[in-house]
């Protein structure tokens, strides 16, 4: 059985900078860490998180 895959969609207010990252770790903070790691300014970015069909976001 394959492990569940969690999808983090990283969106910034810079229309030229979009990134979609598949992360297998279950911690929500990894989404923000990944934004930082690929050079997205987390102060101007949102992190939308989907797991098992349920969506979460760090910005409402």
VMD Tcl script that builds the backbone (N, CA, C; Angstrom):
set m [mol new atoms 180]
animate dup $m
set s [atomselect $m all]
$s set {name element resname resid chain x y z} {
  {N N UNK 1 A 0.839 -1.191 0.000}
  {CA C UNK 1 A 0.000 0.000 0.000}
  {C C UNK 1 A 0.879 1.248 0.000}
  {N N UNK 2 A 0.590 2.159 -0.904}
  {CA C UNK 2 A 1.384 3.380 -0.985}
  {C C UNK 2 A 1.048 4.315 0.167}
  {N N UNK 3 A 2.045 5.030 0.675}
  {CA C UNK 3 A 1.743 6.026 1.707}
  {C C UNK 3 A 0.889 7.140 1.123}
  {N N UNK 4 A 0.092 7.773 1.985}
  {CA C UNK 4 A -0.733 8.870 1.494}
  {C C UNK 4 A 0.164 10.001 1.043}
  {N N UNK 5 A -0.182 10.613 -0.052}
  {CA C UNK 5 A 0.618 11.719 -0.567}
  {C C UNK 5 A -0.078 13.024 -0.216}
  {N N UNK 6 A 0.672 13.910 0.400}
  {CA C UNK 6 A 0.138 15.192 0.802}
  {C C UNK 6 A 0.592 16.240 -0.203}
  {N N UNK 7 A -0.322 17.085 -0.614}
  {CA C UNK 7 A -0.007 18.089 -1.617}
  {C C UNK 7 A 0.003 19.469 -0.979}
  {N N UNK 8 A 1.099 20.154 -1.160}
  {CA C UNK 8 A 1.214 21.533 -0.709}
  {C C UNK 8 A 1.305 22.413 -1.957}
  {N N UNK 9 A 0.433 23.387 -2.081}
  {CA C UNK 9 A 0.479 24.305 -3.211}
  {C C UNK 9 A 0.906 25.667 -2.684}
  {N N UNK 10 A 2.017 26.144 -3.190}
  {CA C UNK 10 A 2.602 27.382 -2.714}
  {C C UNK 10 A 2.299 28.485 -3.719}
  {N N UNK 11 A 1.660 29.551 -3.259}
  {CA C UNK 11 A 1.252 30.624 -4.164}
  {C C UNK 11 A 1.724 31.951 -3.580}
  {N N UNK 12 A 2.391 32.752 -4.381}
  {CA C UNK 12 A 2.807 34.069 -3.924}
  {C C UNK 12 A 2.044 35.138 -4.680}
  {N N UNK 13 A 2.154 36.375 -4.209}
  {CA C UNK 13 A 1.511 37.473 -4.919}
  {C C UNK 13 A 2.367 37.961 -6.083}
  {N N UNK 14 A 3.496 37.320 -6.324}
  {CA C UNK 14 A 4.301 37.567 -7.519}
  {C C UNK 14 A 3.811 36.582 -8.579}
  {N N UNK 15 A 3.143 37.099 -9.604}
  {CA C UNK 15 A 2.499 36.219 -10.574}
  {C C UNK 15 A 3.493 35.375 -11.367}
  {N N UNK 16 A 4.771 35.763 -11.316}
  {CA C UNK 16 A 5.782 34.990 -12.032}
  {C C UNK 16 A 6.347 33.855 -11.193}
  {N N UNK 17 A 5.969 33.798 -9.939}
  {CA C UNK 17 A 6.553 32.791 -9.055}
  {C C UNK 17 A 5.468 31.878 -8.496}
  {N N UNK 18 A 5.356 30.704 -9.098}
  {CA C UNK 18 A 4.446 29.679 -8.587}
  {C C UNK 18 A 5.252 28.407 -8.379}
  {N N UNK 19 A 4.907 27.660 -7.354}
  {CA C UNK 19 A 5.582 26.377 -7.157}
  {C C UNK 19 A 4.598 25.385 -6.578}
  {N N UNK 20 A 4.655 24.194 -7.075}
  {CA C UNK 20 A 3.853 23.104 -6.516}
  {C C UNK 20 A 4.823 22.022 -6.068}
  {N N UNK 21 A 4.685 21.629 -4.816}
  {CA C UNK 21 A 5.657 20.718 -4.231}
  {C C UNK 21 A 4.931 19.546 -3.574}
  {N N UNK 22 A 5.362 18.348 -3.884}
  {CA C UNK 22 A 4.872 17.170 -3.176}
  {C C UNK 22 A 5.794 16.887 -2.001}
  {N N UNK 23 A 5.209 16.794 -0.830}
  {CA C UNK 23 A 5.989 16.553 0.377}
  {C C UNK 23 A 5.398 15.337 1.074}
  {N N UNK 24 A 6.252 14.416 1.480}
  {CA C UNK 24 A 5.761 13.189 2.090}
  {C C UNK 24 A 5.723 13.263 3.609}
  {N N UNK 25 A 6.290 14.309 4.201}
  {CA C UNK 25 A 6.250 14.444 5.646}
  {C C UNK 25 A 4.937 15.091 6.054}
  {N N UNK 26 A 4.467 14.748 7.237}
  {CA C UNK 26 A 3.135 15.155 7.636}
  {C C UNK 26 A 3.038 16.487 8.362}
  {N N UNK 27 A 4.152 17.166 8.605}
  {CA C UNK 27 A 4.077 18.392 9.376}
  {C C UNK 27 A 3.708 19.568 8.495}
  {N N UNK 28 A 2.698 20.317 8.928}
  {CA C UNK 28 A 2.219 21.451 8.132}
  {C C UNK 28 A 3.303 22.485 7.934}
  {N N UNK 29 A 4.166 22.677 8.943}
  {CA C UNK 29 A 5.190 23.710 8.842}
  {C C UNK 29 A 6.173 23.420 7.710}
  {N N UNK 30 A 6.252 22.169 7.258}
  {CA C UNK 30 A 7.162 21.861 6.159}
  {C C UNK 30 A 6.807 22.627 4.892}
  {N N UNK 31 A 5.532 22.995 4.761}
  {CA C UNK 31 A 5.136 23.766 3.591}
  {C C UNK 31 A 5.823 25.125 3.599}
  {N N UNK 32 A 5.796 25.795 4.744}
  {CA C UNK 32 A 6.450 27.093 4.844}
  {C C UNK 32 A 7.961 26.959 4.718}
  {N N UNK 33 A 8.525 25.896 5.299}
  {CA C UNK 33 A 9.957 25.673 5.177}
  {C C UNK 33 A 10.343 25.447 3.722}
  {N N UNK 34 A 9.483 24.766 2.974}
  {CA C UNK 34 A 9.770 24.517 1.565}
  {C C UNK 34 A 9.715 25.805 0.759}
  {N N UNK 35 A 8.773 26.683 1.093}
  {CA C UNK 35 A 8.721 27.979 0.414}
  {C C UNK 35 A 10.027 28.725 0.633}
  {N N UNK 36 A 10.490 28.720 1.868}
  {CA C UNK 36 A 11.734 29.406 2.184}
  {C C UNK 36 A 12.899 28.779 1.417}
  {N N UNK 37 A 12.912 27.454 1.352}
  {CA C UNK 37 A 14.024 26.738 0.743}
  {C C UNK 37 A 14.143 27.028 -0.752}
  {N N UNK 38 A 13.004 27.259 -1.423}
  {CA C UNK 38 A 13.067 27.529 -2.857}
  {C C UNK 38 A 13.009 29.020 -3.153}
  {N N UNK 39 A 13.155 29.834 -2.102}
  {CA C UNK 39 A 13.365 31.256 -2.324}
  {C C UNK 39 A 12.108 32.096 -2.424}
  {N N UNK 40 A 10.981 31.603 -1.898}
  {CA C UNK 40 A 9.765 32.402 -1.911}
  {C C UNK 40 A 9.668 33.171 -0.598}
  {N N UNK 41 A 9.398 34.457 -0.690}
  {CA C UNK 41 A 9.257 35.286 0.498}
  {C C UNK 41 A 7.982 34.890 1.229}
  {N N UNK 42 A 8.124 34.250 2.389}
  {CA C UNK 42 A 6.951 33.724 3.079}
  {C C UNK 42 A 6.054 34.832 3.624}
  {N N UNK 43 A 6.567 36.056 3.717}
  {CA C UNK 43 A 5.720 37.158 4.172}
  {C C UNK 43 A 4.707 37.558 3.106}
  {N N UNK 44 A 4.963 37.170 1.856}
  {CA C UNK 44 A 4.066 37.533 0.760}
  {C C UNK 44 A 3.584 36.284 0.045}
  {N N UNK 45 A 3.381 35.230 0.814}
  {CA C UNK 45 A 2.985 33.966 0.209}
  {C C UNK 45 A 1.931 33.297 1.064}
  {N N UNK 46 A 1.128 32.483 0.420}
  {CA C UNK 46 A 0.168 31.670 1.145}
  {C C UNK 46 A 0.526 30.209 0.951}
  {N N UNK 47 A 0.118 29.407 1.888}
  {CA C UNK 47 A 0.382 27.984 1.814}
  {C C UNK 47 A -0.945 27.260 1.893}
  {N N UNK 48 A -1.322 26.625 0.819}
  {CA C UNK 48 A -2.550 25.842 0.813}
  {C C UNK 48 A -2.181 24.365 0.883}
  {N N UNK 49 A -2.828 23.670 1.777}
  {CA C UNK 49 A -2.462 22.305 2.112}
  {C C UNK 49 A -3.672 21.412 1.946}
  {N N UNK 50 A -3.479 20.313 1.228}
  {CA C UNK 50 A -4.569 19.377 1.006}
  {C C UNK 50 A -4.143 17.990 1.447}
  {N N UNK 51 A -4.981 17.383 2.286}
  {CA C UNK 51 A -4.706 16.008 2.695}
  {C C UNK 51 A -6.028 15.273 2.817}
  {N N UNK 52 A -6.098 14.129 2.172}
  {CA C UNK 52 A -7.300 13.288 2.227}
  {C C UNK 52 A -8.554 14.072 1.833}
  {N N UNK 53 A -8.400 14.951 0.855}
  {CA C UNK 53 A -9.547 15.701 0.356}
  {C C UNK 53 A -9.947 16.884 1.209}
  {N N UNK 54 A -9.196 17.165 2.277}
  {CA C UNK 54 A -9.510 18.306 3.135}
  {C C UNK 54 A -8.466 19.388 2.884}
  {N N UNK 55 A -8.935 20.603 2.649}
  {CA C UNK 55 A -8.027 21.702 2.350}
  {C C UNK 55 A -7.809 22.587 3.569}
  {N N UNK 56 A -6.558 23.015 3.729}
  {CA C UNK 56 A -6.191 23.913 4.812}
  {C C UNK 56 A -5.389 25.063 4.203}
  {N N UNK 57 A -5.334 26.184 4.888}
  {CA C UNK 57 A -4.518 27.294 4.405}
  {C C UNK 57 A -3.995 28.072 5.593}
  {N N UNK 58 A -2.811 28.672 5.428}
  {CA C UNK 58 A -2.291 29.500 6.508}
  {C C UNK 58 A -2.806 30.931 6.393}
  {N N UNK 59 A -3.555 31.206 5.329}
  {CA C UNK 59 A -4.189 32.512 5.165}
  {C C UNK 59 A -5.645 32.280 4.811}
  {N N UNK 60 A -6.542 32.948 5.495}
  {CA C UNK 60 A -7.963 32.727 5.236}
  {C C UNK 60 A -8.445 33.599 4.098}
}
mol reanalyze $m
mol bondsrecalc $m
mol representation Tube
mol addrep $m
